[in-house]
Amino acid sequence: MRGAPHHLIRVCLLGLGATVLGAQDPGPELIREVAAKASQFKAARDHYTYRQTVLFLELDERGAQVGSYREVRDIIFTPQKERSEVFVGRPEMNLKN
């Protein structure tokens, strides 16, 4: 636990720095940079894919797992702004009820 105080000091100093910096006006240049990045993010999102995992756990009255259902999908956004979902493998199901 010797290293813990240094960690706490760093967190406190970072928090203090964020508070001091947050009190300043961002300025017009920063606003322009953020707006430019937002348009870049939008363009990237048009070609974006992410993986979504859905997991249901079936529990008994004591909270122990007795069954589950799991599926994995790739979510894809095309340049034409269409969204599609593609299953990755087959869903795994062993629900009891």
Secondary structure, 3 states (H helix, E strand, C coil): CCCHHHHHHHHHHHHHHHHHHHCCCCHHHHHHHHHHHHHHHHHHHCCCEEEEEEEEEEECCCCCEEEEEEEEEEEEECCCCCEEEEECCCCEECCCC
